[in-house]
Amino acid sequence: MGRPRELTDEERAELLARGYRPVEMWVPDLSKAEVRDRLGLELKAIREADVRTGELDRLSETVEDLADDFHS
């Protein structure tokens, strides 16, 4: 895939003037087995914790409520 096209100085200046700022984002490399394994363990721990607390259900309901409010 490679790196994205670099912005020209003019494009960069325009975006900055419009209130944007550059960021760099790193994401897990899912092509590596060790990363997938670690994420699997983390997801398992989240599921097990949620069984005890129900926090993900509460979060999901909150997000749904916010979405409903947004679309009303």
GUMIVO-185143 format. One record per residue: residue in three letters; residue number from 1; z, y, x of N, C-alpha, C, O, CB in turn. Coordinates in nm, 4 decimals, always signed. Glycine has a CB too. Example, Ala and Ser with C-alpha at 12.3 -4.5 7.8 and 13.67 -1.06 7.14 Angstrom:
BEGIN
code->ala | pos->1 | nup->+0.7800 | nnorth->-0.5690 | neast->+1.3190 | caup->+0.7800 | canorth->-0.4500 | caeast->+1.2300 | cup->+0.7800 | cnorth->-0.3300 | ceast->+1.3200 | oup->+0.8465 | onorth->-0.3319 | oeast->+1.4236 | cbup->+0.9046 | cbnorth->-0.4473 | cbeast->+1.1308
code->ser | pos->2 | nup->+0.7080 | nnorth->-0.2250 | neast->+1.2850 | caup->+0.7140 | canorth->-0.1060 | caeast->+1.3670 | cup->+0.7870 | cnorth->+0.0030 | ceast->+1.2900 | oup->+0.8039 | onorth->+0.1138 | oeast->+1.3409 | cbup->+0.5725 | cbnorth->-0.0598 | cbeast->+1.4084
This chain:
BEGIN
code->met | pos->1 | nup->+0.0000 | nnorth->-0.1180 | neast->+0.0825 | caup->+0.0000 | canorth->+0.0000 | caeast->+0.0000 | cup->+0.0000 | cnorth->+0.1248 | ceast->+0.0872 | oup->-0.0724 | onorth->+0.2199 | oeast->+0.0579 | cbup->+0.1199 | cbnorth->-0.0005 | cbeast->-0.0940
code->gly | pos->2 | nup->+0.0771 | nnorth->+0.1263 | neast->+0.1904 | caup->+0.0749 | canorth->+0.2412 | caeast->+0.2804 | cup->+0.1541 | cnorth->+0.3599 | ceast->+0.2296 | oup->+0.2159 | onorth->+0.3563 | oeast->+0.1232 | cbup->-0.0653 | cbnorth->+0.2831 | cbeast->+0.3044
code->arg | pos->3 | nup->+0.1500 | nnorth->+0.4640 | neast->+0.3087 | caup->+0.2231 | canorth->+0.5861 | caeast->+0.2733 | cup->+0.1406 | cnorth->+0.6692 | ceast->+0.1763 | oup->+0.0176 | onorth->+0.6637 | oeast->+0.1784 | cbup->+0.2573 | cbnorth->+0.6689 | cbeast->+0.3998
code->pro | pos->4 | nup->+0.2084 | nnorth->+0.7466 | neast->+0.0908 | caup->+0.1331 | canorth->+0.8340 | caeast->+0.0004 | cup->+0.0643 | cnorth->+0.9450 | ceast->+0.0785 | oup->+0.1006 | onorth->+0.9754 | oeast->+0.1921 | cbup->+0.2259 | cbnorth->+0.8942 | cbeast->-0.1069
code->arg | pos->5 | nup->-0.0336 | nnorth->+1.0033 | neast->+0.0162 | caup->-0.1068 | canorth->+1.1148 | caeast->+0.0767 | cup->-0.0099 | cnorth->+1.2295 | ceast->+0.1021 | oup->+0.0717 | onorth->+1.2627 | oeast->+0.0160 | cbup->-0.2248 | cbnorth->+1.1611 | cbeast->-0.0146
code->glu | pos->6 | nup->-0.0187 | nnorth->+1.2887 | neast->+0.2180 | caup->+0.0665 | canorth->+1.4035 | caeast->+0.2506 | cup->+0.0162 | cnorth->+1.5268 | ceast->+0.1755 | oup->-0.1043 | onorth->+1.5457 | oeast->+0.1585 | cbup->+0.0684 | cbnorth->+1.4297 | cbeast->+0.4046
code->leu | pos->7 | nup->+0.1097 | nnorth->+1.6100 | neast->+0.1311 | caup->+0.0727 | canorth->+1.7338 | caeast->+0.0632 | cup->+0.0241 | cnorth->+1.8373 | ceast->+0.1637 | oup->+0.0667 | onorth->+1.8400 | oeast->+0.2792 | cbup->+0.1914 | cbnorth->+1.7892 | cbeast->-0.0170
code->thr | pos->8 | nup->-0.0648 | nnorth->+1.9208 | neast->+0.1168 | caup->-0.1039 | canorth->+2.0344 | caeast->+0.2002 | cup->+0.0089 | cnorth->+2.1358 | ceast->+0.1979 | oup->+0.0978 | onorth->+2.1285 | oeast->+0.1130 | cbup->-0.2378 | cbnorth->+2.0984 | cbeast->+0.1509
code->asp | pos->9 | nup->+0.0059 | nnorth->+2.2301 | neast->+0.2905 | caup->+0.1077 | canorth->+2.3360 | caeast->+0.2918 | cup->+0.1061 | cnorth->+2.4140 | ceast->+0.1610 | oup->+0.2111 | onorth->+2.4537 | oeast->+0.1104 | cbup->+0.0852 | cbnorth->+2.4314 | cbeast->+0.4105
code->glu | pos->10 | nup->-0.0130 | nnorth->+2.4360 | neast->+0.1067 | caup->-0.0247 | canorth->+2.5107 | caeast->-0.0196 | cup->+0.0358 | cnorth->+2.4330 | ceast->-0.1368 | oup->+0.1066 | onorth->+2.4900 | oeast->-0.2197 | cbup->-0.1721 | cbnorth->+2.5428 | cbeast->-0.0491
code->glu | pos->11 | nup->+0.0074 | nnorth->+2.3030 | neast->-0.1429 | caup->+0.0639 | canorth->+2.2200 | caeast->-0.2499 | cup->+0.2161 | cnorth->+2.2164 | ceast->-0.2411 | oup->+0.2857 | onorth->+2.2278 | oeast->-0.3420 | cbup->+0.0071 | cbnorth->+2.0769 | cbeast->-0.2430
code->arg | pos->12 | nup->+0.2658 | nnorth->+2.2008 | neast->-0.1206 | caup->+0.4105 | canorth->+2.1974 | caeast->-0.0986 | cup->+0.4745 | cnorth->+2.3298 | ceast->-0.1401 | oup->+0.5771 | onorth->+2.3303 | oeast->-0.2081 | cbup->+0.4419 | cbnorth->+2.1670 | cbeast->+0.0491
code->ala | pos->13 | nup->+0.4148 | nnorth->+2.4415 | neast->-0.0999 | caup->+0.4673 | canorth->+2.5742 | caeast->-0.1353 | cup->+0.4675 | cnorth->+2.5941 | ceast->-0.2869 | oup->+0.5621 | onorth->+2.6501 | oeast->-0.3424 | cbup->+0.3839 | cbnorth->+2.6852 | cbeast->-0.0675
code->glu | pos->14 | nup->+0.3622 | nnorth->+2.5486 | neast->-0.3531 | caup->+0.3539 | canorth->+2.5630 | caeast->-0.4984 | cup->+0.4642 | cnorth->+2.4833 | ceast->-0.5684 | oup->+0.5283 | onorth->+2.5334 | oeast->-0.6608 | cbup->+0.2162 | cbnorth->+2.5174 | cbeast->-0.5485
code->leu | pos->15 | nup->+0.4858 | nnorth->+2.3604 | neast->-0.5245 | caup->+0.5910 | canorth->+2.2782 | caeast->-0.5848 | cup->+0.7289 | cnorth->+2.3392 | ceast->-0.5610 | oup->+0.8114 | onorth->+2.3435 | oeast->-0.6522 | cbup->+0.5862 | cbnorth->+2.1354 | cbeast->-0.5285
code->leu | pos->16 | nup->+0.7541 | nnorth->+2.3862 | neast->-0.4396 | caup->+0.8821 | canorth->+2.4509 | caeast->-0.4106 | cup->+0.9010 | cnorth->+2.5740 | ceast->-0.4978 | oup->+1.0104 | onorth->+2.5980 | oeast->-0.5490 | cbup->+0.8908 | cbnorth->+2.4893 | cbeast->-0.2623
code->ala | pos->17 | nup->+0.7950 | nnorth->+2.6519 | neast->-0.5147 | caup->+0.8021 | canorth->+2.7730 | caeast->-0.5982 | cup->+0.8294 | cnorth->+2.7387 | ceast->-0.7440 | oup->+0.8899 | onorth->+2.8178 | oeast->-0.8164 | cbup->+0.6719 | cbnorth->+2.8531 | cbeast->-0.5875
code->arg | pos->18 | nup->+0.7850 | nnorth->+2.6210 | neast->-0.7873 | caup->+0.8069 | canorth->+2.5781 | caeast->-0.9266 | cup->+0.9432 | cnorth->+2.5126 | ceast->-0.9458 | oup->+0.9750 | onorth->+2.4669 | oeast->-1.0555 | cbup->+0.6974 | cbnorth->+2.4810 | cbeast->-0.9696
code->gly | pos->19 | nup->+1.0248 | nnorth->+2.5076 | neast->-0.8386 | caup->+1.1601 | canorth->+2.4560 | caeast->-0.8520 | cup->+1.1768 | cnorth->+2.3096 | ceast->-0.8158 | oup->+1.2821 | onorth->+2.2515 | oeast->-0.8419 | cbup->+1.2057 | cbnorth->+2.4761 | cbeast->-0.9897
code->tyr | pos->20 | nup->+1.0757 | nnorth->+2.2489 | neast->-0.7565 | caup->+1.0861 | canorth->+2.1100 | caeast->-0.7134 | cup->+1.1389 | cnorth->+2.1052 | ceast->-0.5706 | oup->+1.1254 | onorth->+2.2003 | oeast->-0.4937 | cbup->+0.9492 | cbnorth->+2.0383 | cbeast->-0.7237
code->arg | pos->21 | nup->+1.1993 | nnorth->+1.9914 | neast->-0.5377 | caup->+1.2415 | canorth->+1.9716 | caeast->-0.3992 | cup->+1.2041 | cnorth->+1.8312 | ceast->-0.3574 | oup->+1.2077 | onorth->+1.7387 | oeast->-0.4385 | cbup->+1.3941 | cbnorth->+1.9957 | cbeast->-0.3820
code->pro | pos->22 | nup->+1.1681 | nnorth->+1.8146 | neast->-0.2308 | caup->+1.1272 | canorth->+1.6816 | caeast->-0.1852 | cup->+1.2483 | cnorth->+1.5909 | ceast->-0.1646 | oup->+1.3541 | onorth->+1.6349 | oeast->-0.1197 | cbup->+1.0466 | cbnorth->+1.6921 | cbeast->-0.0549
code->val | pos->23 | nup->+1.2305 | nnorth->+1.4646 | neast->-0.1983 | caup->+1.3337 | canorth->+1.3634 | caeast->-0.1737 | cup->+1.2653 | cnorth->+1.2387 | ceast->-0.1197 | oup->+1.1458 | onorth->+1.2177 | oeast->-0.1403 | cbup->+1.4153 | cbnorth->+1.3310 | cbeast->-0.3041
code->glu | pos->24 | nup->+1.3421 | nnorth->+1.1577 | neast->-0.0513 | caup->+1.2933 | canorth->+1.0293 | caeast->-0.0045 | cup->+1.3788 | cnorth->+0.9227 | ceast->-0.0712 | oup->+1.5017 | onorth->+0.9303 | oeast->-0.0681 | cbup->+1.2982 | cbnorth->+1.0183 | cbeast->+0.1526
code->met | pos->25 | nup->+1.3145 | nnorth->+0.8236 | neast->-0.1314 | caup->+1.3882 | canorth->+0.7210 | caeast->-0.2032 | cup->+1.3603 | cnorth->+0.5851 | ceast->-0.1395 | oup->+1.2454 | onorth->+0.5473 | oeast->-0.1168 | cbup->+1.3501 | cbnorth->+0.7204 | cbeast->-0.3536
code->trp | pos->26 | nup->+1.4675 | nnorth->+0.5138 | neast->-0.1115 | caup->+1.4565 | canorth->+0.3789 | caeast->-0.0581 | cup->+1.4949 | cnorth->+0.2806 | ceast->-0.1673 | oup->+1.5938 | onorth->+0.3005 | oeast->-0.2378 | cbup->+1.5461 | cbnorth->+0.3604 | cbeast->+0.0678
code->val | pos->27 | nup->+1.4175 | nnorth->+0.1759 | neast->-0.1809 | caup->+1.4432 | canorth->+0.0750 | caeast->-0.2835 | cup->+1.4518 | cnorth->-0.0620 | ceast->-0.2170 | oup->+1.4008 | onorth->-0.0807 | oeast->-0.1065 | cbup->+1.3321 | cbnorth->+0.0766 | cbeast->-0.3932
code->pro | pos->28 | nup->+1.5164 | nnorth->-0.1581 | neast->-0.2842 | caup->+1.5256 | canorth->-0.2924 | caeast->-0.2267 | cup->+1.3865 | cnorth->-0.3526 | ceast->-0.2043 | oup->+1.2967 | onorth->-0.3361 | oeast->-0.2869 | cbup->+1.6087 | cbnorth->-0.3840 | cbeast->-0.3184
code->asp | pos->29 | nup->+1.3701 | nnorth->-0.4212 | neast->-0.0937 | caup->+1.2452 | canorth->-0.4887 | caeast->-0.0611 | cup->+1.2488 | cnorth->-0.6288 | ceast->-0.1207 | oup->+1.2994 | onorth->-0.7226 | oeast->-0.0589 | cbup->+1.2222 | cbnorth->-0.4940 | cbeast->+0.0930
code->leu | pos->30 | nup->+1.1945 | nnorth->-0.6418 | neast->-0.2417 | caup->+1.2020 | canorth->-0.7685 | caeast->-0.3142 | cup->+1.1134 | cnorth->-0.8772 | ceast->-0.2559 | oup->+1.1159 | onorth->-0.9910 | oeast->-0.3028 | cbup->+1.1653 | cbnorth->-0.7468 | cbeast->-0.4570
code->ser | pos->31 | nup->+1.0351 | nnorth->-0.8434 | neast->-0.1541 | caup->+0.9547 | canorth->-0.9473 | caeast->-0.0894 | cup->+1.0390 | cnorth->-1.0303 | ceast->+0.0076 | oup->+0.9931 | onorth->-1.1336 | oeast->+0.0565 | cbup->+0.8362 | cbnorth->-0.8842 | cbeast->-0.0151
code->lys | pos->32 | nup->+1.1613 | nnorth->-0.9863 | neast->+0.0356 | caup->+1.2495 | canorth->-1.0586 | caeast->+0.1289 | cup->+1.3483 | cnorth->-1.1446 | ceast->+0.0503 | oup->+1.4185 | onorth->-1.0960 | oeast->-0.0384 | cbup->+1.3262 | cbnorth->-0.9590 | cbeast->+0.2218
code->ala | pos->33 | nup->+1.3519 | nnorth->-1.2724 | neast->+0.0845 | caup->+1.4378 | canorth->-1.3681 | caeast->+0.0140 | cup->+1.5848 | cnorth->-1.3277 | ceast->+0.0221 | oup->+1.6575 | onorth->-1.3412 | oeast->-0.0763 | cbup->+1.4191 | cbnorth->-1.5087 | cbeast->+0.0717
code->glu | pos->34 | nup->+1.6300 | nnorth->-1.2785 | neast->+0.1378 | caup->+1.7714 | canorth->-1.2428 | caeast->+0.1509 | cup->+1.8093 | cnorth->-1.1259 | ceast->+0.0594 | oup->+1.9225 | onorth->-1.1186 | oeast->+0.0115 | cbup->+1.8032 | cbnorth->-1.2075 | cbeast->+0.2963
code->val | pos->35 | nup->+1.7158 | nnorth->-1.0359 | neast->+0.0357 | caup->+1.7420 | canorth->-0.9240 | caeast->-0.0559 | cup->+1.7508 | cnorth->-0.9769 | ceast->-0.1986 | oup->+1.8420 | onorth->-0.9403 | oeast->-0.2728 | cbup->+1.6307 | cbnorth->-0.8148 | cbeast->-0.0447
code->arg | pos->36 | nup->+1.6575 | nnorth->-1.0623 | neast->-0.2372 | caup->+1.6604 | canorth->-1.1211 | caeast->-0.3718 | cup->+1.7879 | cnorth->-1.2012 | ceast->-0.3932 | oup->+1.8485 | onorth->-1.1948 | oeast->-0.5002 | cbup->+1.5375 | cbnorth->-1.2108 | cbeast->-0.3944
code->asp | pos->37 | nup->+1.8290 | nnorth->-1.2773 | neast->-0.2906 | caup->+1.9523 | canorth->-1.3556 | caeast->-0.3014 | cup->+2.0736 | cnorth->-1.2652 | ceast->-0.3212 | oup->+2.1583 | onorth->-1.2922 | oeast->-0.4064 | cbup->+1.9714 | cbnorth->-1.4424 | cbeast->-0.1765
code->arg | pos->38 | nup->+2.0820 | nnorth->-1.1575 | neast->-0.2423 | caup->+2.1951 | canorth->-1.0649 | caeast->-0.2535 | cup->+2.1967 | cnorth->-0.9970 | ceast->-0.3906 | oup->+2.3023 | onorth->-0.9824 | oeast->-0.4522 | cbup->+2.1889 | cbnorth->-0.9589 | cbeast->-0.1419
code->leu | pos->39 | nup->+2.0791 | nnorth->-0.9557 | neast->-0.4376 | caup->+2.0722 | canorth->-0.8945 | caeast->-0.5707 | cup->+2.1122 | cnorth->-0.9943 | ceast->-0.6784 | oup->+2.1781 | onorth->-0.9576 | oeast->-0.7757 | cbup->+1.9309 | cbnorth->-0.8411 | cbeast->-0.5982
code->gly | pos->40 | nup->+2.0732 | nnorth->-1.1185 | neast->-0.6620 | caup->+2.1128 | canorth->-1.2215 | caeast->-0.7578 | cup->+2.2635 | cnorth->-1.2371 | ceast->-0.7637 | oup->+2.3210 | onorth->-1.2493 | oeast->-0.8719 | cbup->+2.0486 | cbnorth->-1.3544 | cbeast->-0.7221
code->leu | pos->41 | nup->+2.3279 | nnorth->-1.2366 | neast->-0.6474 | caup->+2.4745 | canorth->-1.2461 | caeast->-0.6440 | cup->+2.5393 | cnorth->-1.1235 | ceast->-0.7087 | oup->+2.6380 | onorth->-1.1355 | oeast->-0.7814 | cbup->+2.5239 | cbnorth->-1.2611 | cbeast->-0.4987
code->glu | pos->42 | nup->+2.4831 | nnorth->-1.0065 | neast->-0.6818 | caup->+2.5384 | canorth->-0.8846 | caeast->-0.7415 | cup->+2.5217 | cnorth->-0.8846 | ceast->-0.8933 | oup->+2.6123 | onorth->-0.8440 | oeast->-0.9662 | cbup->+2.4709 | cbnorth->-0.7607 | cbeast->-0.6814
code->leu | pos->43 | nup->+2.4059 | nnorth->-0.9300 | neast->-0.9406 | caup->+2.3842 | canorth->-0.9369 | caeast->-1.0850 | cup->+2.4769 | cnorth->-1.0388 | ceast->-1.1506 | oup->+2.5276 | onorth->-1.0158 | oeast->-1.2604 | cbup->+2.2387 | cbnorth->-0.9720 | cbeast->-1.1149
code->lys | pos->44 | nup->+2.4986 | nnorth->-1.1503 | neast->-1.0834 | caup->+2.5920 | canorth->-1.2511 | caeast->-1.1355 | cup->+2.7323 | cnorth->-1.1921 | ceast->-1.1464 | oup->+2.8013 | onorth->-1.2131 | oeast->-1.2461 | cbup->+2.5934 | cbnorth->-1.3768 | cbeast->-1.0447
code->ala | pos->45 | nup->+2.7742 | nnorth->-1.1185 | neast->-1.0438 | caup->+2.9072 | canorth->-1.0563 | caeast->-1.0470 | cup->+2.9169 | cnorth->-0.9543 | ceast->-1.1598 | oup->+3.0207 | onorth->-0.9438 | oeast->-1.2251 | cbup->+2.9387 | cbnorth->-0.9889 | cbeast->-0.9122
code->ile | pos->46 | nup->+2.8094 | nnorth->-0.8790 | neast->-1.1831 | caup->+2.8088 | canorth->-0.7812 | caeast->-1.2923 | cup->+2.8210 | cnorth->-0.8520 | ceast->-1.4261 | oup->+2.8994 | onorth->-0.8110 | oeast->-1.5117 | cbup->+2.6803 | cbnorth->-0.6956 | cbeast->-1.2886
code->arg | pos->47 | nup->+2.7427 | nnorth->-0.9598 | neast->-1.4446 | caup->+2.7498 | canorth->-1.0346 | caeast->-1.5712 | cup->+2.8889 | cnorth->-1.0914 | ceast->-1.5938 | oup->+2.9423 | onorth->-1.0837 | oeast->-1.7045 | cbup->+2.6464 | cbnorth->-1.1481 | cbeast->-1.5726
code->glu | pos->48 | nup->+2.9478 | nnorth->-1.1484 | neast->-1.4895 | caup->+3.0814 | canorth->-1.2065 | caeast->-1.5029 | cup->+3.1850 | cnorth->-1.0994 | ceast->-1.5329 | oup->+3.2750 | onorth->-1.1211 | oeast->-1.6141 | cbup->+3.1198 | cbnorth->-1.2822 | cbeast->-1.3758
code->ala | pos->49 | nup->+3.1734 | nnorth->-0.9844 | neast->-1.4685 | caup->+3.2673 | canorth->-0.8749 | caeast->-1.4943 | cup->+3.2506 | cnorth->-0.8252 | ceast->-1.6377 | oup->+3.3488 | onorth->-0.7911 | oeast->-1.7036 | cbup->+3.2456 | cbnorth->-0.7586 | cbeast->-1.3936
code->asp | pos->50 | nup->+3.1272 | nnorth->-0.8212 | neast->-1.6856 | caup->+3.1032 | canorth->-0.7709 | caeast->-1.8199 | cup->+3.1576 | cnorth->-0.8650 | ceast->-1.9261 | oup->+3.2028 | onorth->-0.8204 | oeast->-2.0316 | cbup->+2.9553 | cbnorth->-0.7490 | cbeast->-1.8416
code->val | pos->51 | nup->+3.1537 | nnorth->-0.9944 | neast->-1.8989 | caup->+3.2109 | canorth->-1.0904 | caeast->-1.9943 | cup->+3.3585 | cnorth->-1.0568 | ceast->-2.0169 | oup->+3.4095 | onorth->-1.0680 | oeast->-2.1283 | cbup->+3.1950 | cbnorth->-1.2375 | cbeast->-1.9424
code->arg | pos->52 | nup->+3.4261 | nnorth->-1.0155 | neast->-1.9094 | caup->+3.5685 | canorth->-0.9829 | caeast->-1.9205 | cup->+3.5929 | cnorth->-0.8474 | ceast->-1.9849 | oup->+3.6903 | onorth->-0.8306 | oeast->-2.0583 | cbup->+3.6329 | cbnorth->-0.9858 | cbeast->-1.7840
code->thr | pos->53 | nup->+3.5043 | nnorth->-0.7485 | neast->-1.9581 | caup->+3.5330 | canorth->-0.6110 | caeast->-2.0016 | cup->+3.4462 | cnorth->-0.5625 | ceast->-2.1166 | oup->+3.4894 | onorth->-0.4776 | oeast->-2.1945 | cbup->+3.5165 | cbnorth->-0.5179 | cbeast->-1.8864
code->gly | pos->54 | nup->+3.3250 | nnorth->-0.6145 | neast->-2.1286 | caup->+3.2329 | canorth->-0.5651 | caeast->-2.2309 | cup->+3.1760 | cnorth->-0.4278 | ceast->-2.1980 | oup->+3.1175 | onorth->-0.3628 | oeast->-2.2846 | cbup->+3.3028 | cbnorth->-0.5597 | cbeast->-2.3641
code->glu | pos->55 | nup->+3.1923 | nnorth->-0.3831 | neast->-2.0743 | caup->+3.1508 | canorth->-0.2480 | caeast->-2.0360 | cup->+3.0011 | cnorth->-0.2250 | ceast->-2.0534 | oup->+2.9597 | onorth->-0.1175 | oeast->-2.0969 | cbup->+3.1893 | cbnorth->-0.2214 | cbeast->-1.8926
code->leu | pos->56 | nup->+2.9187 | nnorth->-0.3257 | neast->-2.0195 | caup->+2.7750 | canorth->-0.3064 | caeast->-2.0351 | cup->+2.7364 | cnorth->-0.2898 | ceast->-2.1822 | oup->+2.6454 | onorth->-0.2133 | oeast->-2.2143 | cbup->+2.6992 | cbnorth->-0.4240 | cbeast->-1.9739
code->asp | pos->57 | nup->+2.8049 | nnorth->-0.3607 | neast->-2.2708 | caup->+2.7779 | canorth->-0.3427 | caeast->-2.4136 | cup->+2.8123 | cnorth->-0.2006 | ceast->-2.4561 | oup->+2.7366 | onorth->-0.1371 | oeast->-2.5295 | cbup->+2.8576 | cbnorth->-0.4446 | cbeast->-2.4978
code->arg | pos->58 | nup->+2.9268 | nnorth->-0.1509 | neast->-2.4097 | caup->+2.9655 | canorth->-0.0131 | caeast->-2.4445 | cup->+2.8672 | cnorth->+0.0874 | ceast->-2.3870 | oup->+2.8305 | onorth->+0.1839 | oeast->-2.4541 | cbup->+3.1072 | cbnorth->+0.0178 | cbeast->-2.3937
code->leu | pos->59 | nup->+2.8239 | nnorth->+0.0655 | neast->-2.2625 | caup->+2.7267 | canorth->+0.1551 | caeast->-2.2012 | cup->+2.5955 | cnorth->+0.1529 | ceast->-2.2778 | oup->+2.5357 | onorth->+0.2575 | oeast->-2.3027 | cbup->+2.7033 | cbnorth->+0.1171 | cbeast->-2.0553
code->ser | pos->60 | nup->+2.5509 | nnorth->+0.0332 | neast->-2.3150 | caup->+2.4275 | canorth->+0.0198 | caeast->-2.3901 | cup->+2.4354 | cnorth->+0.0943 | ceast->-2.5228 | oup->+2.3407 | onorth->+0.1626 | oeast->-2.5618 | cbup->+2.3961 | cbnorth->-0.1268 | cbeast->-2.4140
code->glu | pos->61 | nup->+2.5476 | nnorth->+0.0811 | neast->-2.5919 | caup->+2.5658 | canorth->+0.1524 | caeast->-2.7189 | cup->+2.5646 | cnorth->+0.3029 | ceast->-2.6983 | oup->+2.5076 | onorth->+0.3765 | oeast->-2.7789 | cbup->+2.6967 | cbnorth->+0.1101 | cbeast->-2.7857
code->thr | pos->62 | nup->+2.6269 | nnorth->+0.3487 | neast->-2.5911 | caup->+2.6297 | canorth->+0.4925 | caeast->-2.5614 | cup->+2.4893 | cnorth->+0.5441 | ceast->-2.5357 | oup->+2.4519 | onorth->+0.6503 | oeast->-2.5855 | cbup->+2.7197 | cbnorth->+0.5215 | cbeast->-2.4399
code->val | pos->63 | nup->+2.4109 | nnorth->+0.4692 | neast->-2.4580 | caup->+2.2740 | canorth->+0.5100 | caeast->-2.4283 | cup->+2.1913 | cnorth->+0.5123 | ceast->-2.5571 | oup->+2.1122 | onorth->+0.6043 | oeast->-2.5779 | cbup->+2.2098 | cbnorth->+0.4149 | cbeast->-2.3241
code->glu | pos->64 | nup->+2.2087 | nnorth->+0.4126 | neast->-2.6428 | caup->+2.1367 | canorth->+0.4099 | caeast->-2.7694 | cup->+2.1744 | cnorth->+0.5299 | ceast->-2.8547 | oup->+2.0878 | onorth->+0.5916 | oeast->-2.9168 | cbup->+2.1653 | cbnorth->+0.2798 | cbeast->-2.8450
code->asp | pos->65 | nup->+2.3038 | nnorth->+0.5639 | neast->-2.8582 | caup->+2.3484 | canorth->+0.6804 | caeast->-2.9344 | cup->+2.2863 | cnorth->+0.8081 | ceast->-2.8799 | oup->+2.2421 | onorth->+0.8937 | oeast->-2.9565 | cbup->+2.5010 | cbnorth->+0.6910 | cbeast->-2.9317
code->leu | pos->66 | nup->+2.2829 | nnorth->+0.8210 | neast->-2.7471 | caup->+2.2228 | canorth->+0.9400 | caeast->-2.6861 | cup->+2.0742 | cnorth->+0.9465 | ceast->-2.7180 | oup->+2.0215 | onorth->+1.0539 | oeast->-2.7468 | cbup->+2.2447 | cbnorth->+0.9401 | cbeast->-2.5335
code->ala | pos->67 | nup->+2.0064 | nnorth->+0.8324 | neast->-2.7130 | caup->+1.8638 | canorth->+0.8285 | caeast->-2.7446 | cup->+1.8406 | cnorth->+0.8684 | ceast->-2.8905 | oup->+1.7469 | onorth->+0.9420 | oeast->-2.9213 | cbup->+1.8060 | cbnorth->+0.6876 | cbeast->-2.7172
code->asp | pos->68 | nup->+1.9266 | nnorth->+0.8193 | neast->-2.9797 | caup->+1.9149 | canorth->+0.8554 | caeast->-3.1211 | cup->+1.9324 | cnorth->+1.0058 | ceast->-3.1395 | oup->+1.8574 | onorth->+1.0696 | oeast->-3.2134 | cbup->+2.0189 | cbnorth->+0.7788 | cbeast->-3.2055
code->asp | pos->69 | nup->+2.0327 | nnorth->+1.0618 | neast->-3.0710 | caup->+2.0577 | canorth->+1.2062 | caeast->-3.0797 | cup->+1.9378 | cnorth->+1.2846 | ceast->-3.0259 | oup->+1.9004 | onorth->+1.3875 | oeast->-3.0821 | cbup->+2.1861 | cbnorth->+1.2441 | cbeast->-3.0014
code->phe | pos->70 | nup->+1.8783 | nnorth->+1.2365 | neast->-2.9182 | caup->+1.7663 | canorth->+1.3042 | caeast->-2.8549 | cup->+1.6455 | cnorth->+1.3053 | ceast->-2.9473 | oup->+1.5729 | onorth->+1.4045 | oeast->-2.9542 | cbup->+1.7311 | cbnorth->+1.2371 | cbeast->-2.7220
code->his | pos->71 | nup->+1.6241 | nnorth->+1.1952 | neast->-3.0184 | caup->+1.5054 | canorth->+1.1827 | caeast->-3.1030 | cup->+1.5265 | cnorth->+1.2393 | ceast->-3.2430 | oup->+1.4330 | onorth->+1.2429 | oeast->-3.3230 | cbup->+1.4647 | cbnorth->+1.0377 | cbeast->-3.1130
code->ser | pos->72 | nup->+1.6465 | nnorth->+1.2827 | neast->-3.2726 | caup->+1.6719 | canorth->+1.3384 | caeast->-3.4066 | cup->+1.6290 | cnorth->+1.4819 | ceast->-3.4171 | oup->+1.6435 | onorth->+1.5431 | oeast->-3.5229 | cbup->+1.8182 | cbnorth->+1.3275 | cbeast->-3.4417
